[in-house]
């Protein structure tokens, strides 16, 4: 990993959703991509976020996440209502 001061990490994380959705100006995207080249931690957060978004968009028929993993994820994200809906 390239040494850097992580000053931009917080700003990057604040723009992560817009970056993934392609809603940022190209100059800001280039700045983020340059930061990602030297920051393993931010790359992990970006990749994990993208993968999570992909998993959320998978239809139940396509779902490849085992039920126990899905339940633990929902509990961790405090989405218990999705696991145990009330009538």
Secondary structure, DSSP 8 states (H G I E B T S, - for coil): ------TTHHHHHHTHHHHHTT-S-HHHHHHHHHHHHH-HHHHHHHHHHHHHHHHHHS-TTT--S-HHHHHHHHHHTT-HHHHS---
